[in-house]
Amino acid sequence: MTTTRRDFLAAAAATAGAAMTPDLNHAHQHGHEHQAVPSDPALRVKALESLLVEKGLVDRAALDTLVDAYEHKIGPRNGARVVARAWADPAYKQRLLTNADAAIAELGYGGMQGEHMLVVENTPKVHNMIVCTLCSCYPWPVLGLPPVWYKSAPYRSRSVIDPRGVLREFGLDLPADVEVRVWDSTAELRYLVLPERPAGTEHLNEEQLAALVTRDSLVGVAKVAPPQAGASA
């Protein structure tokens, strides 16, 4: 979805870095008046980007750098490192669950769309999943850009109505005795799931632990799989 991501960041640049999370694929449903989303917003944003570049207001290379940073440097790998540290360091885990903003900042992560966060822990009896029912609020500093499915209307509505059904569609079928808690991210507060540490990882270091953590497990639509047989410890 490179085009969508580029268009997304182009729109952000055009609004001088305003703190917003636009959804170019779906109209927001906030319960108040909005300007209707154009029928083909990607083309309109592309035209806007071209105009801004032509007038010298936006540097196309800067946009490419920003896209690359969020896709490859600021993406879910940051969140994976936070989780790995929490698994390896009980004191850090406690700080993370008590004051997520400060604990995440200890690892050098923070900034726009991640100013106020809460980390929720999965346990054998509680499974957490994250959604934004209003639009696509998402913790960029630790998860990068939101995937298309996270912004889709079906995910945003059905996660609240039928969370177990949604999880099954992601391949996660939880036992009936596991409570599912759905957390609704907003512009004021964003969430991150602390997944359960899989068995067989007792001898892995933080780097190896982080390699196991996926974006989907940080949103709560998947669990972290144990290391494959034969993997180095």
Backbone torsions as a table, in degrees:
resi	resn	phi	psi	omega
1	MET	NA	42.3	-176.0
2	THR	-60.5	-41.3	-178.3
3	THR	-61.7	-45.2	-179.6
4	THR	-60.2	-43.6	-179.2
5	ARG	-65.7	-41.1	179.0
6	ARG	-64.6	-43.7	179.1
7	ASP	-61.8	-40.1	179.5
8	PHE	-57.8	-49.2	-176.7
9	LEU	-73.9	-30.1	175.4
10	ALA	-62.9	-41.5	178.0
11	ALA	-64.3	-39.1	179.1
12	ALA	-63.4	-42.3	179.0
13	ALA	-64.4	-38.3	-178.4
14	ALA	-64.2	-24.8	178.9
15	THR	-99.0	20.4	174.1
16	ALA	57.7	39.9	173.6
17	GLY	75.9	21.6	179.8
18	ALA	-60.0	143.9	-176.9
19	ALA	-79.5	93.9	178.6
20	MET	-148.4	163.1	178.0
21	THR	-128.0	80.0	-176.8
22	PRO	-68.9	150.2	177.9
23	ASP	-118.4	109.0	-174.9
24	LEU	-84.7	-7.1	-177.5
25	ASN	-103.2	-19.0	-175.5
26	HIS	-142.5	142.5	174.9
27	ALA	-70.1	140.3	176.9
28	HIS	-68.8	148.7	175.4
29	GLN	-123.4	84.5	-174.7
30	HIS	-102.0	-0.7	179.9
31	GLY	79.4	12.7	174.0
32	HIS	-142.8	172.2	-172.5
33	GLU	-64.8	137.1	177.4
34	HIS	-132.6	158.7	165.8
35	GLN	-77.2	133.5	-177.7
36	ALA	-63.1	142.3	177.0
37	VAL	-73.5	131.5	-179.7
38	PRO	-57.9	157.3	-177.2
39	SER	-65.3	-29.6	177.7
40	ASP	-133.1	74.6	-174.2
41	PRO	-63.2	-30.2	-179.1
42	ALA	-60.2	-42.6	179.8
43	LEU	-68.0	-38.5	-178.9
44	ARG	-67.5	-41.9	178.8
45	VAL	-67.2	-37.7	177.4
46	LYS	-60.8	-41.8	178.7
47	ALA	-65.0	-40.1	178.2
48	LEU	-63.6	-43.0	178.5
49	GLU	-59.8	-46.0	-178.9
50	SER	-60.8	-40.8	179.9
51	LEU	-64.8	-43.3	-179.9
52	LEU	-65.3	-38.2	177.5
53	VAL	-65.9	-43.7	-179.1
54	GLU	-60.6	-36.6	-179.1
55	LYS	-86.5	1.4	176.6
56	GLY	77.9	15.8	-178.5
57	LEU	-88.6	-21.0	-179.5
58	VAL	-134.8	135.8	177.5
59	ASP	-94.6	118.6	-177.7
60	ARG	-60.5	-36.7	179.0
61	ALA	-64.1	-35.5	178.7
62	ALA	-65.8	-37.8	177.2
63	LEU	-63.8	-43.3	178.8
64	ASP	-61.0	-40.1	179.3
65	THR	-65.0	-40.8	180.0
66	LEU	-65.3	-43.5	177.9
67	VAL	-60.2	-46.8	-179.4
68	ASP	-61.3	-39.3	-179.3
69	ALA	-63.1	-45.7	-177.7
70	TYR	-73.3	-28.6	179.8
71	GLU	-79.4	-37.3	-168.7
72	HIS	-118.6	-18.0	-177.2
73	LYS	-116.4	-37.9	-175.9
74	ILE	-101.8	8.2	-175.9
75	GLY	-74.1	-159.6	-175.0
76	PRO	-58.4	-14.8	179.1
77	ARG	-61.9	-32.5	177.0
78	ASN	-63.8	-47.6	178.1
79	GLY	-62.1	-36.5	178.7
80	ALA	-62.7	-37.5	179.1
81	ARG	-68.7	-36.0	176.1
82	VAL	-62.0	-45.6	-179.9
83	VAL	-64.5	-44.4	-180.0
84	ALA	-59.9	-40.9	178.6
85	ARG	-64.3	-40.8	179.2
86	ALA	-64.5	-38.7	177.9
87	TRP	-66.6	-36.5	-173.9
88	ALA	-87.4	-21.6	-172.8
89	ASP	-130.7	99.8	-177.8
90	PRO	-57.3	-35.8	179.5
91	ALA	-66.2	-41.0	177.2
92	TYR	-65.1	-40.9	178.6
93	LYS	-57.6	-43.0	179.6
94	GLN	-63.8	-41.7	177.5
95	ARG	-64.3	-37.9	-179.1
96	LEU	-64.1	-42.1	-178.6
97	LEU	-76.6	-23.2	-178.4
98	THR	-89.0	-43.4	-178.6
99	ASN	-143.3	84.4	-174.0
100	ALA	-60.7	-42.1	-176.9
101	ASP	-57.5	-49.0	-177.5
102	ALA	-67.5	-41.6	-177.9
103	ALA	-66.6	-41.0	178.3
104	ILE	-66.3	-37.2	178.8
105	ALA	-64.9	-26.1	177.3
106	GLU	-58.7	-30.2	-179.7
107	LEU	-93.1	3.7	175.6
108	GLY	90.6	13.3	-177.8
109	TYR	-108.1	141.6	178.7
110	GLY	163.6	177.4	178.8
111	GLY	124.1	-163.9	-175.2
112	MET	-55.1	137.1	-178.8
113	GLN	71.4	10.2	176.0
114	GLY	-142.6	23.3	-175.4
115	GLU	-68.6	-36.2	-177.3
116	HIS	-130.2	114.1	-175.2
117	MET	-133.1	155.6	174.2
118	LEU	-133.0	129.9	178.1
119	VAL	-100.2	129.0	-179.8
120	VAL	-114.6	134.8	-171.4
121	GLU	-99.2	130.2	170.9
122	ASN	-79.2	143.4	177.1
123	THR	-134.5	174.3	177.6
124	PRO	-59.2	-21.6	-177.4
125	LYS	-113.7	-4.1	179.7
126	VAL	-135.0	128.4	176.4
127	HIS	-121.9	127.2	-179.1
128	ASN	-104.3	143.9	172.3
129	MET	-137.6	152.0	-173.2
130	ILE	-113.7	142.7	176.5
131	VAL	-148.5	161.9	167.5
132	CYS	-125.0	103.8	-174.8
133	THR	-73.2	-18.9	-177.8
134	LEU	-87.5	-40.9	-177.1
135	CYS	-155.0	-102.8	-178.2
136	SER	-153.1	39.2	178.8
137	CYS	-58.8	133.2	-167.4
138	TYR	-157.7	140.0	-177.3
139	PRO	-80.3	86.7	-176.0
140	TRP	-53.4	-44.7	-174.1
141	PRO	-59.7	-27.3	-178.5
142	VAL	-113.0	-9.5	179.8
143	LEU	-128.8	-2.7	-179.3
144	GLY	72.5	-146.3	-178.5
145	LEU	-84.8	144.0	-179.4
146	PRO	-68.4	141.9	176.0
147	PRO	-69.7	160.7	-177.3
148	VAL	-59.3	-40.8	-176.9
149	TRP	-64.3	-30.9	179.9
150	TYR	-65.2	-31.9	-178.7
151	LYS	-87.5	-7.9	-174.1
152	SER	-73.5	146.9	179.4
153	ALA	-60.0	-42.2	179.3
154	PRO	-59.8	-42.8	179.4
155	TYR	-65.8	-43.1	-176.0
156	ARG	-64.4	-32.8	-178.7
157	SER	-91.1	-44.3	-173.3
158	ARG	-75.5	-22.4	177.9
159	SER	-62.3	-30.0	178.9
160	VAL	-85.7	-39.7	-176.1
161	ILE	-76.9	-44.0	-175.0
162	ASP	-140.3	68.0	-176.2
163	PRO	-61.5	-37.3	-180.0
164	ARG	-65.8	-37.4	177.4
165	GLY	-65.0	-41.4	178.1
166	VAL	-63.9	-43.6	179.7
167	LEU	-62.5	-38.4	177.8
168	ARG	-62.5	-36.2	178.6
169	GLU	-67.1	-24.4	174.0
170	PHE	-85.9	-0.4	179.4
171	GLY	92.2	13.6	-178.5
172	LEU	-115.7	107.1	-179.0
173	ASP	-108.4	104.2	-174.9
174	LEU	-87.3	146.8	175.4
175	PRO	-61.0	155.9	-176.2
176	ALA	-64.8	-25.5	-177.2
177	ASP	-86.2	3.5	176.6
178	VAL	-94.1	123.3	178.3
179	GLU	-77.7	133.9	177.3
180	VAL	-105.1	123.1	178.3
181	ARG	-113.2	127.2	-178.7
182	VAL	-106.4	126.3	-178.1
183	TRP	-111.3	128.9	-174.7
184	ASP	-99.6	107.4	179.0
185	SER	-69.9	148.8	177.6
186	THR	-135.8	178.2	176.5
187	ALA	-66.8	-22.4	-179.1
188	GLU	-90.0	-27.9	-175.0
189	LEU	-147.8	126.7	178.1
190	ARG	-118.2	154.4	-173.0
191	TYR	-117.6	155.3	173.7
192	LEU	-139.1	134.2	178.7
193	VAL	-86.9	133.6	169.6
194	LEU	-96.1	101.1	-175.6
195	PRO	-67.6	163.6	172.3
196	GLU	-68.7	141.0	175.6
197	ARG	-75.1	125.3	-177.7
198	PRO	-71.4	153.9	177.4
199	ALA	-66.2	154.5	177.9
200	GLY	82.9	15.9	-178.6
201	THR	-115.7	14.1	-174.0
202	GLU	-60.3	-28.8	-174.8
203	HIS	-103.5	8.2	179.8
204	LEU	-85.0	145.2	174.9
205	ASN	-85.2	178.1	-175.4
206	GLU	-61.9	-40.1	179.8
207	GLU	-62.4	-41.9	179.3
208	GLN	-69.4	-36.5	177.1
209	LEU	-65.0	-44.4	-179.3
210	ALA	-60.2	-33.3	-179.0
211	ALA	-66.0	-20.2	-179.8
212	LEU	-82.9	-23.5	-171.4
213	VAL	-81.0	130.7	-179.7
214	THR	-109.3	161.0	175.3
215	ARG	-56.8	-44.4	-176.2
216	ASP	-63.1	-33.4	178.5
217	SER	-70.6	-27.2	179.2
218	LEU	-77.8	-21.2	174.5
219	VAL	-90.7	-23.4	176.9
220	GLY	99.8	13.0	177.9
221	VAL	-97.4	7.1	177.2
222	ALA	-154.8	162.5	171.3
223	LYS	-102.3	163.4	175.3
224	VAL	-82.3	122.4	-178.5
225	ALA	-77.4	147.2	176.3
226	PRO	-66.0	159.6	179.1
227	PRO	-61.7	146.9	180.0
228	GLN	-68.5	151.1	178.8
229	ALA	-58.1	133.2	179.6
230	GLY	92.4	-6.8	178.6
231	ALA	-68.9	145.1	-177.5
232	SER	-69.5	146.1	-178.7
233	ALA	-117.6	NA	NA
